[in-house]
Amino acid sequence: MTGEPRGHAEEVVVTACPDGPLLVRGPARLVDREGNEIERHRATVALCRCGGTAIPPWCDGTHKVNGYRSGDDDGRSTAREAGTGA
Ligand code: FES
């Protein structure tokens, strides 16, 4: 076991990478703020959450140089506080 989350072929798994992007695995449909489909070409995509990418919504690695820190809990307490998490 590698520690990587594994899912079924139809399951969507979103992984918050420490100090980095959200990895989206599985058949998630991505849309922009107007609801327009964002085309994806990979089974796993990385969504920027540091705000520094030059190619939004995708992570371009800028988080490694802009000092982005996700915090110790990787957003779990925020999800709980908002009532959107487990
Ligand atoms: S999270 Fe990677 S560039 Fe923002």
Backbone and ligand atoms as CSV (ligand in chain L), in Angstrom:
chain,resi,resn,atom,element,x,y,z
A,1,MET,N,N,0.852,-1.190,0.000
A,1,MET,CA,C,0.000,0.000,0.000
A,1,MET,C,C,0.889,1.241,0.000
A,2,THR,N,N,0.542,2.208,-0.834
A,2,THR,CA,C,1.367,3.390,-0.989
A,2,THR,C,C,0.886,4.557,-0.157
A,3,GLY,N,N,-0.298,4.460,0.434
A,3,GLY,CA,C,-0.860,5.587,1.154
A,3,GLY,C,C,-1.703,6.467,0.271
A,4,GLU,N,N,-1.697,6.233,-1.043
A,4,GLU,CA,C,-2.519,6.982,-1.980
A,4,GLU,C,C,-3.960,6.512,-1.870
A,5,PRO,N,N,-4.910,7.452,-1.865
A,5,PRO,CA,C,-6.299,7.033,-1.856
A,5,PRO,C,C,-6.642,6.292,-3.140
A,6,ARG,N,N,-7.383,5.231,-3.008
A,6,ARG,CA,C,-7.789,4.467,-4.176
A,6,ARG,C,C,-9.298,4.442,-4.221
A,7,GLY,N,N,-9.830,4.507,-5.395
A,7,GLY,CA,C,-11.271,4.503,-5.510
A,7,GLY,C,C,-11.713,3.632,-6.651
A,8,HIS,N,N,-13.003,3.519,-6.788
A,8,HIS,CA,C,-13.568,2.787,-7.890
A,8,HIS,C,C,-13.505,3.662,-9.124
A,9,ALA,N,N,-13.650,3.056,-10.295
A,9,ALA,CA,C,-13.512,3.776,-11.547
A,9,ALA,C,C,-14.465,4.965,-11.643
A,10,GLU,N,N,-15.640,4.884,-11.054
A,10,GLU,CA,C,-16.630,5.955,-11.151
A,10,GLU,C,C,-16.584,6.900,-9.951
A,11,GLU,N,N,-15.717,6.624,-9.025
A,11,GLU,CA,C,-15.648,7.427,-7.812
A,11,GLU,C,C,-14.743,8.643,-8.027
A,12,VAL,N,N,-15.134,9.761,-7.459
A,12,VAL,CA,C,-14.300,10.956,-7.494
A,12,VAL,C,C,-13.632,11.101,-6.135
A,13,VAL,N,N,-12.332,11.238,-6.161
A,13,VAL,CA,C,-11.569,11.428,-4.924
A,13,VAL,C,C,-10.792,12.731,-5.052
A,14,VAL,N,N,-10.971,13.618,-4.083
A,14,VAL,CA,C,-10.238,14.877,-4.056
A,14,VAL,C,C,-9.276,14.833,-2.883
A,15,THR,N,N,-8.010,15.016,-3.187
A,15,THR,CA,C,-6.976,14.952,-2.168
A,15,THR,C,C,-6.316,16.313,-2.011
A,16,ALA,N,N,-6.335,16.834,-0.795
A,16,ALA,CA,C,-5.659,18.096,-0.505
A,16,ALA,C,C,-4.191,17.802,-0.251
A,17,CYS,N,N,-3.339,18.235,-1.156
A,17,CYS,CA,C,-1.903,18.015,-0.999
A,17,CYS,C,C,-1.348,19.034,-0.007
A,18,PRO,N,N,-0.556,18.592,0.940
A,18,PRO,CA,C,0.029,19.539,1.896
A,18,PRO,C,C,0.794,20.639,1.155
A,19,ASP,N,N,0.442,21.898,1.438
A,19,ASP,CA,C,1.093,23.064,0.833
A,19,ASP,C,C,1.012,23.060,-0.694
A,20,GLY,N,N,-0.003,22.421,-1.229
A,20,GLY,CA,C,-0.102,22.335,-2.676
A,20,GLY,C,C,-1.536,22.254,-3.165
A,21,PRO,N,N,-1.728,21.701,-4.354
A,21,PRO,CA,C,-3.031,21.735,-5.010
A,21,PRO,C,C,-4.015,20.702,-4.460
A,22,LEU,N,N,-5.213,20.751,-5.010
A,22,LEU,CA,C,-6.206,19.708,-4.795
A,22,LEU,C,C,-6.107,18.758,-5.978
A,23,LEU,N,N,-5.822,17.508,-5.706
A,23,LEU,CA,C,-5.781,16.510,-6.769
A,23,LEU,C,C,-7.167,15.911,-6.912
A,24,VAL,N,N,-7.689,15.953,-8.128
A,24,VAL,CA,C,-9.016,15.409,-8.405
A,24,VAL,C,C,-8.842,14.174,-9.267
A,25,ARG,N,N,-9.224,13.037,-8.701
A,25,ARG,CA,C,-9.149,11.766,-9.421
A,25,ARG,C,C,-10.558,11.294,-9.696
A,26,GLY,N,N,-10.776,10.795,-10.881
A,26,GLY,CA,C,-12.088,10.258,-11.209
A,26,GLY,C,C,-12.865,11.200,-12.107
A,27,PRO,N,N,-14.076,10.776,-12.464
A,27,PRO,CA,C,-14.839,11.471,-13.504
A,27,PRO,C,C,-15.585,12.709,-13.021
A,28,ALA,N,N,-14.925,13.596,-12.328
A,28,ALA,CA,C,-15.560,14.840,-11.886
A,28,ALA,C,C,-15.772,15.749,-13.086
A,29,ARG,N,N,-16.890,16.418,-13.122
A,29,ARG,CA,C,-17.169,17.409,-14.153
A,29,ARG,C,C,-16.762,18.760,-13.585
A,30,LEU,N,N,-15.861,19.437,-14.274
A,30,LEU,CA,C,-15.373,20.740,-13.822
A,30,LEU,C,C,-16.025,21.833,-14.643
A,31,VAL,N,N,-16.499,22.874,-13.969
A,31,VAL,CA,C,-17.137,24.001,-14.659
A,31,VAL,C,C,-16.583,25.308,-14.107
A,32,ASP,N,N,-16.645,26.354,-14.935
A,32,ASP,CA,C,-16.222,27.676,-14.468
A,32,ASP,C,C,-17.383,28.353,-13.743
A,33,ARG,N,N,-17.201,29.612,-13.340
A,33,ARG,CA,C,-18.223,30.274,-12.525
A,33,ARG,C,C,-19.547,30.477,-13.263
A,34,GLU,N,N,-19.501,30.431,-14.607
A,34,GLU,CA,C,-20.749,30.541,-15.372
A,34,GLU,C,C,-21.352,29.177,-15.696
A,35,GLY,N,N,-20.690,28.136,-15.240
A,35,GLY,CA,C,-21.208,26.794,-15.497
A,35,GLY,C,C,-20.713,26.177,-16.787
A,36,ASN,N,N,-19.768,26.864,-17.453
A,36,ASN,CA,C,-19.202,26.316,-18.683
A,36,ASN,C,C,-18.212,25.202,-18.357
A,37,GLU,N,N,-18.298,24.148,-19.134
A,37,GLU,CA,C,-17.438,22.994,-18.919
A,37,GLU,C,C,-15.962,23.373,-19.082
A,38,ILE,N,N,-15.128,22.939,-18.169
A,38,ILE,CA,C,-13.680,23.093,-18.283
A,38,ILE,C,C,-13.146,21.757,-18.740
A,39,GLU,N,N,-12.592,21.767,-19.948
A,39,GLU,CA,C,-12.117,20.532,-20.534
A,39,GLU,C,C,-10.909,20.013,-19.772
A,40,ARG,N,N,-10.911,18.748,-19.519
A,40,ARG,CA,C,-9.744,18.136,-18.880
A,40,ARG,C,C,-9.262,16.990,-19.749
A,41,HIS,N,N,-7.958,16.799,-19.746
A,41,HIS,CA,C,-7.366,15.811,-20.637
A,41,HIS,C,C,-6.693,14.678,-19.875
A,42,ARG,N,N,-6.831,14.701,-18.570
A,42,ARG,CA,C,-6.185,13.670,-17.758
A,42,ARG,C,C,-7.188,13.095,-16.767
A,43,ALA,N,N,-6.933,11.865,-16.349
A,43,ALA,CA,C,-7.799,11.222,-15.361
A,43,ALA,C,C,-7.626,11.872,-13.995
A,44,THR,N,N,-6.432,12.379,-13.727
A,44,THR,CA,C,-6.150,13.084,-12.480
A,44,THR,C,C,-5.683,14.487,-12.829
A,45,VAL,N,N,-6.314,15.478,-12.218
A,45,VAL,CA,C,-5.920,16.863,-12.459
A,45,VAL,C,C,-5.615,17.541,-11.125
A,46,ALA,N,N,-4.779,18.572,-11.175
A,46,ALA,CA,C,-4.394,19.319,-9.977
A,46,ALA,C,C,-4.956,20.725,-10.073
A,47,LEU,N,N,-5.820,21.067,-9.120
A,47,LEU,CA,C,-6.432,22.395,-9.078
A,47,LEU,C,C,-5.662,23.277,-8.110
A,48,CYS,N,N,-5.303,24.463,-8.582
A,48,CYS,CA,C,-4.567,25.410,-7.745
A,48,CYS,C,C,-5.428,25.877,-6.581
A,49,ARG,N,N,-4.843,25.938,-5.408
A,49,ARG,CA,C,-5.528,26.566,-4.273
A,49,ARG,C,C,-4.656,27.620,-3.607
A,50,CYS,N,N,-3.497,27.911,-4.217
A,50,CYS,CA,C,-2.645,28.960,-3.649
A,50,CYS,C,C,-2.942,30.314,-4.286
A,51,GLY,N,N,-3.600,30.321,-5.441
A,51,GLY,CA,C,-3.936,31.556,-6.129
A,51,GLY,C,C,-2.813,32.092,-6.998
A,52,GLY,N,N,-1.704,31.395,-7.086
A,52,GLY,CA,C,-0.555,31.918,-7.812
A,52,GLY,C,C,-0.359,31.380,-9.212
A,53,THR,N,N,-1.147,30.441,-9.611
A,53,THR,CA,C,-0.928,29.818,-10.915
A,53,THR,C,C,-1.123,30.782,-12.078
A,54,ALA,N,N,-0.394,30.552,-13.145
A,54,ALA,CA,C,-0.558,31.340,-14.373
A,54,ALA,C,C,-1.518,30.656,-15.323
A,55,ILE,N,N,-1.973,29.446,-14.968
A,55,ILE,CA,C,-2.862,28.705,-15.860
A,55,ILE,C,C,-4.090,28.201,-15.099
A,56,PRO,N,N,-4.840,29.141,-14.463
A,56,PRO,CA,C,-5.989,28.711,-13.674
A,56,PRO,C,C,-6.992,27.915,-14.524
A,57,PRO,N,N,-7.639,26.939,-13.966
A,57,PRO,CA,C,-7.637,26.557,-12.564
A,57,PRO,C,C,-6.552,25.559,-12.196
A,58,TRP,N,N,-5.663,25.270,-13.137
A,58,TRP,CA,C,-4.684,24.204,-12.921
A,58,TRP,C,C,-3.485,24.675,-12.106
A,59,CYS,N,N,-2.941,23.807,-11.347
A,59,CYS,CA,C,-1.691,24.053,-10.623
A,59,CYS,C,C,-0.545,24.031,-11.624
A,60,ASP,N,N,0.329,25.021,-11.533
A,60,ASP,CA,C,1.518,25.028,-12.396
A,60,ASP,C,C,2.808,24.929,-11.590
A,61,GLY,N,N,2.682,24.624,-10.312
A,61,GLY,CA,C,3.864,24.449,-9.473
A,61,GLY,C,C,4.291,25.714,-8.746
A,62,THR,N,N,3.611,26.831,-9.004
A,62,THR,CA,C,3.976,28.093,-8.369
A,62,THR,C,C,3.917,28.011,-6.843
A,63,HIS,N,N,3.051,27.163,-6.312
A,63,HIS,CA,C,2.929,27.047,-4.847
A,63,HIS,C,C,4.264,26.693,-4.200
A,64,LYS,N,N,5.155,26.093,-4.963
A,64,LYS,CA,C,6.458,25.706,-4.416
A,64,LYS,C,C,7.366,26.905,-4.193
A,65,VAL,N,N,7.085,28.013,-4.886
A,65,VAL,CA,C,7.962,29.176,-4.771
A,65,VAL,C,C,7.286,30.397,-4.137
A,66,ASN,N,N,5.952,30.378,-3.992
A,66,ASN,CA,C,5.290,31.570,-3.451
A,66,ASN,C,C,5.010,31.499,-1.951
A,67,GLY,N,N,5.481,30.434,-1.321
A,67,GLY,CA,C,5.356,30.340,0.125
A,67,GLY,C,C,4.005,29.868,0.620
A,68,TYR,N,N,3.177,29.339,-0.286
A,68,TYR,CA,C,1.845,28.888,0.115
A,68,TYR,C,C,1.933,27.796,1.185
A,69,ARG,N,N,1.153,27.969,2.230
A,69,ARG,CA,C,1.055,26.957,3.284
A,69,ARG,C,C,-0.408,26.630,3.493
A,70,SER,N,N,-0.722,25.358,3.458
A,70,SER,CA,C,-2.117,24.935,3.601
A,70,SER,C,C,-2.508,24.764,5.056
A,71,GLY,N,N,-1.551,24.783,5.949
A,71,GLY,CA,C,-1.861,24.574,7.357
A,71,GLY,C,C,-1.717,23.107,7.709
A,72,ASP,N,N,-1.780,22.836,8.988
A,72,ASP,CA,C,-1.536,21.481,9.460
A,72,ASP,C,C,-2.646,20.505,9.121
A,73,ASP,N,N,-3.864,21.010,8.969
A,73,ASP,CA,C,-4.983,20.087,8.798
A,73,ASP,C,C,-5.461,19.967,7.353
A,74,ASP,N,N,-4.819,20.649,6.421
A,74,ASP,CA,C,-5.175,20.572,5.009
A,74,ASP,C,C,-6.637,20.867,4.742
A,75,GLY,N,N,-7.198,21.818,5.464
A,75,GLY,CA,C,-8.545,22.265,5.181
A,75,GLY,C,C,-9.646,21.491,5.875
A,76,ARG,N,N,-9.297,20.452,6.614
A,76,ARG,CA,C,-10.353,19.642,7.218
A,76,ARG,C,C,-11.180,20.429,8.222
A,77,SER,N,N,-10.547,21.277,9.028
A,77,SER,CA,C,-11.331,22.013,10.014
A,77,SER,C,C,-12.232,23.032,9.323
A,78,THR,N,N,-11.781,23.603,8.202
A,78,THR,CA,C,-12.605,24.549,7.461
A,78,THR,C,C,-13.849,23.854,6.921
A,79,ALA,N,N,-13.692,22.641,6.389
A,79,ALA,CA,C,-14.835,21.892,5.863
A,79,ALA,C,C,-15.809,21.578,6.983
A,80,ARG,N,N,-15.300,21.207,8.138
A,80,ARG,CA,C,-16.176,20.887,9.268
A,80,ARG,C,C,-16.939,22.122,9.719
A,81,GLU,N,N,-16.224,23.265,9.816
A,81,GLU,CA,C,-16.869,24.489,10.266
A,81,GLU,C,C,-17.959,24.929,9.298
A,82,ALA,N,N,-17.745,24.684,8.004
A,82,ALA,CA,C,-18.734,25.083,7.010
A,82,ALA,C,C,-19.857,24.064,6.882
A,83,GLY,N,N,-19.705,22.936,7.545
A,83,GLY,CA,C,-20.732,21.908,7.458
A,83,GLY,C,C,-20.717,21.149,6.153
A,84,THR,N,N,-19.590,21.242,5.448
A,84,THR,CA,C,-19.506,20.565,4.155
A,84,THR,C,C,-18.641,19.331,4.199
A,85,GLY,N,N,-18.027,19.066,5.339
A,85,GLY,CA,C,-17.140,17.916,5.415
A,85,GLY,C,C,-17.657,16.882,6.382
A,86,ALA,N,N,-16.891,15.804,6.489
A,86,ALA,CA,C,-17.297,14.709,7.385
A,86,ALA,C,C,-16.946,15.003,8.814
L,1,FES,S1,S,-1.443,25.139,-5.790
L,1,FES,FE1,FE,0.072,24.806,-7.253
L,1,FES,S2,S,0.231,26.689,-8.293
L,1,FES,FE2,FE,-1.281,27.042,-6.808
